[in-house]
């Protein structure tokens, strides 16, 4: 689980928008504006654009 204090300051590296923390089978940080999800590996958010996964807009 990502440290809640870290979640408060993290933003999308592209648009600087707010990220939504999603948990479940895969833990990830989602930017709705850019339609991408950043993976969390070993409780560390991987905020590299090359690691982001495209997601469908709601």
HELIX and SHEET records of a PDB file:
HELIX    1   1 UNK A    4  UNK A    9  1                                   6    
HELIX    2   2 UNK A   49  UNK A   51  5                                   3    
SHEET    1   A 4 UNK A  20  UNK A  22  0                                        
SHEET    2   A 4 UNK A  28  UNK A  31 -1                                        
SHEET    3   A 4 UNK A  36  UNK A  41 -1                                        
SHEET    4   A 4 UNK A  44  UNK A  45 -1                                        
SHEET    1   B 4 UNK A  20  UNK A  22  0                                        
SHEET    2   B 4 UNK A  28  UNK A  31 -1                                        
SHEET    3   B 4 UNK A  36  UNK A  41 -1                                        
SHEET    4   B 4 UNK A  53  UNK A  54 -1                                        
END                                                                             
